[in-house]
Amino acid sequence: MREDCPTNDGRVARVVVQGTSGSGKSTLAAALARALGVECLELDGLYQQPNWTPLDVDEFRSRVASFVEQPHWVVDGNYSQVRDIIWPLATTIVMIDLPRRVVMTRVIKRTFLRIVKREPLWNGNRESWRNAFSRDPMRNIILWSWYSHAKYHGAVPREARESVGADRVVVLSSASEVRGFLRKAVGG
C-alpha cells in the first residue's frame, strides 16, 4: 500500500471499492461505510434483480447517479457501465488485488457455504449447484473470479489512474494492507 494513501482528512469522502469476486471488496466497503457513518451502495444488489434478471442499464445508471449525488458515500462493485459516473466523483478508488490463490480459496468456500445454507443474496437470488458447476463464467462465480482476476491486477487499476489520476487510486495487495487502509481511513 502506498504511504500517501488517503486517510480521514476528507479525502475518503466518496470511495469506490473494486476487485474481483472473492477479493473482499464488499467486506471492506461495508466496514468503511459503517466506520465513516455513510451509506454504502452494493452495485450487485442494485443490478441483480429477482431471478438474476439484470436491471435495465439506463435505470441502473440513473439510480447510481442519484446515489452519488450525496456528499459522502461508499460504492462497492465493478460495473463498467457506471464507471464514468462514479470514478470522477470518487475521492478514492480502492482496488483490492490479492493473490489469485487467496481469492480463489475465498470464493470457492463462500460459494459452497452460500449454496449449502441456501443463503439469500440480493433480491431473493441464491447461488445454486447448477451455476457452481457450469462451464459458463457468466453463471459460475468461481470461473468468473478466475478469469477476471488478471483484469483487476492490471487493466482496471491502470484505467482508473488514467481516468482520475494516480493520487486517487489505492491498490491493496494483501489482507494486512486492507486492514491498514481501513485503520488509516477511519483515523485509527
N, C-alpha and C positions, 0 to 999 in steps of 0.2 A: 504494500500500500504506500502511496506517495505520502511523504511527511506533510506536504502542504494541502492535504485533503480538507475539504470544507468541514467546519465544526459548527457549533451552535451560535456563532456570531451573526446569524442572519443569512448565511449562505446556504442553509439547508431548509429554506422556507418552502421550496417546491422540489420534491425529489421523485425521480423515476428510478425504479429498481428493475434491472433486466438480467437475464441469464437463462440458460437452457432449463428445461423441466428437470426438477430434482436438485437444482443448484442451491435452493434455499431462499429464493427471491421473495416468495410470499411470507415466509417466516420473518425475514429481515424487514420487509415493508410494514408488516403488521406491528412488529416491535418498535420500529422507528415512529410510526404514526401514533401509537399508544404513548410512547415516551415524550413526543413533542406535543401531544394533545391536538392532533389534526386528523382530518378524515383521510381514509385510505380507499382508493378505488382499485379493486382487483379486476383487471380487464377481462380475464376468463369468465368471471361471474356475470359480467355485463354482456359479453359476446355470445356465450354458450347458453342459449335459451332452452326451454324444456325439450326433451328428446334430442339433445345435441344439435338443435336447429340454430344455425348462426343468425345473429341479429343482422338485419339489413345494414349494409356498410354505411349508407348515408345517415341512418338513425344512430348507428354506433358512433360515428364521427360527431354527430350533433350532441349526443349525451356526454361524450368525453369532453368536448369543447365547453359544454355547460359546467361540468365539474371543475375544470381547470381555470375557470373564471375566479375562483376563490383565491385569496391572497396566500394561503398556506395549504399544502396538500402533499400526499404521497400517492404515487401511481405505481402499481405492481403489474408488470406484464410487457410483452414483446411485440405487440401487433404493429407491423409496419404501416398499416392503413391509418394509424393515428400519430405516427412519429412527427410529422410536420406540424401537428397541433401541440403536442406535449413537449418535445425537445426544446424548442425555442423559449418556452416559458419556464422550463426547469432551471433551478439554481444549481442543482447537482444531478448528474446521471450516474448511477452506480451500476457497474457491470460486475456480476458475480461470475468469476471464471475459475471454478475449482477443477482439479484434475478429473479427467474422464472416469477413472476408477471410483472416485468418491461419488460423483454424480450418479453413475450407473448403480452403485450399491444402494444409494438412497432411493432412486426412482423405482427400482425393482422391489425393494422392501415396501415402500409406500403403496405402490400399485397393488401388490398382493394383499396387503393388510386392508386396503380400501375395499377390495373385492370380497374378501372373507367376512369383513364386518358389515358389508353392504352399506358402507358409509355414503350418505348423500353428499353430492358436491353442489355445484351451482344449479339453481332452479330445478332441483329434484333429480338431476342427472347422476348416474352412478357408473363407475368403471365396471367392465364385465370381463369374464374369462374369454369370451369370443374376441373382444378387442385386444386383450393382453397377448393372445396367440396369433393375431392377424399379422400378415406379412406387409400390410399397408401402414406406413408410418403416419398417415393421416388418421388412422384409427388406433394404432398401438403407441401409447405414450412412451413406452420403453424404446422402441425403434426411433420415434420422433426425437427423443433425447439423444440417442446415439448419433443420429445423422446431423442434428442441429448443433451439437457441441462445438465443433470447429468454427461455426459461424459466430458464436458468442465469444470465441477466443480471439478471432482476428477481424473479420469483416465488420461486425456491428460496432465494436469499440472504435474502430477506425472511422466508420461513418459518423459516429457521434462526435468524435473530435473534430472532424472536418465540418460538421454542421454547426456546432456551438462553441468550439474551441477546447483545447486540451485542459484548460484550467477548470472546466466544469464537469469533467469526466473522471471518475474514480474507478479503477479496476481492482477488485479484491480477489486474490488468488489462493486464499486458504481460509479455513474456518476461523483461525485466530485473527486474521485481517478483518473478517466480517465482524467479529466481536469487538475488535479495536475501533473500527469505524463507528459502530453503534455507540460505544462509550464516548468517543470524541464528539460525535454529532449531538449527543444529549448532555454534554458537559460533564461526563463522569470520569 
